[in-house]
Each structure stands twice: as C-alpha cells, then as structure tokens.
C-alpha cells in the first residue's frame, strides 16, 4: 500500500513533526525510500524475515518509518513503552526473543539502558539516546533499498505488550490481516480523505495508536507527530 501511494502522491507531504519548534516534513516518496533503505540495511546486517526487532522510543517520524521498514522486510516488531523501566524492558526483550532494538527519543535512557543486554544489536534513531552500534544515517547508507515483501494475511506483524502496570507485560500476537482490517475499518468510520490530517499522540507502543497511524496510508492523508507540548500552529 505504501509503495502504491508513494508512486501516486510523490512529493506531497505524508509525515510532519516539530523539531526545535520548526516543522519538518517528509514526502511520500521520501518515506518510501527511507523505509526501503532501512529494510535493506537490516537485511545487510543479517536479520531474516520473522526475526523479532524491538522499538523503544517516544513518538517520532522515525518510529513510524522504522515500523514500515520492519513490515517491508518481513520482520516482527516488538514495541516497548518509552516510559518502561529497566526490568520491564529486560522482560519484554527476553520474552519476545528480540534480536535487535531500535532506540530513539527517551526521557531517561541512562536508567533504562540496564534493561538492554549487551548481546542485543542496538540501532539508534537520530536523537540523543543510549549508545548503539549503528546510527540512523549509517542505516540510510549501508545497503541498497530492499524491495518490499508481501506477507501472507496470517503472518505475524507485531507482538504488542501491555504496559506491565499490574505484573509482567502480556504479549498479544498481531497478524497482518487483523491489523489491516482494523486500520481500514477506522478509516471508513472516520470518512477521512486526502486533505485530512491525523495527529499521533498516544504512545506508539499502544495498539490503538498503531492502528490509528496506519489510516493515512489507506486514505493518502497526512500524519502529524505530536510532541509532549502540543503546538497547534505546528500540528494543525
């Protein structure tokens, strides 16, 4: 779906996020290219379709691009709440069998780093975050773009964990068919169109937000990533 929309929408804005109080835009074509480059780099690093790869970050454009890249490469994403403590992070990574973790915008990464084992490959988004073996710009230059895979409906797309507020987090297995059905149902219910803008505010580790942010892909809409402090002029 992303590739089809990118061909049709080209340089039209797809993603926006405030960076240092300035609006940063990403076109459909740019997001598609970054998605395929990131997927290609993961393959170059030796990851195979079906491998579990975690994502630990606050909401940002790179979170969404990473999620799209994991789908394009046939990997299984394991989102972790950016507020999770080291014990919760450690549990989710071990329980899911994650082989790598993307780290991004975090408020207290020094305290969280203890939850990430030393044998796990770390990949960093372009923010001040915990030390990593590979950084965003490297991943954009490491390998040629990967042609997206086309998964079967019952293939696993993601393992969504609860926040763990009442015990160890519980993982829910999400297939492509269930995710696609839910996202399309939301898009139809909203009756949104290409000129409508969707604002990402809830944590992207939450299933509701994961479904919600896929809506712009179906309607060729515009996704705005909100910051902690909402700046209407930069998101509306």
FENKANOR-V666264 format. One line per field, one symbol per residue. phi: phi as a letter, one per 40 degrees, with the letter a starting at -180 (. if undefined). psi: psi as a letter, one per 20 degrees, with the letter a starting at -180 (. if undefined). A space follows every 50 residues. Layout:
phi = ???
psi = ???
This chain:
phi = .ccccccccfcccbbbacbfgbcbbbcdccccccccccccccccchcbdg ccbcbbaccacccccccccccccgcbcbcbdccccccccdccccccgcba acbbcbcacdccdccbcccccbbbccbcacdacbbdcdccbcacdccdcb ccdccccabcbccgcbhcdbcbcbccccccccccccdcccfcbcccbbbc bcdccccccdccccddccbfcbbbcccdccbdcbbc
psi = gggghhhhhdjqpgqqqpoljqppqprgggggghghgghhhhhhijqqpi qppqooqrprhhggggghhhghijroqnqppijqrhgggggggghikqir pppcoqhlhhhhhiioqijppppprmroaqqqhprghghiihrqqppqqn rqhjqpgqopqrhjikaqqppppprhggggggghggghhhlqahiqpppo gqpiiphghgggiighhhjlbppppqrgopngiii.
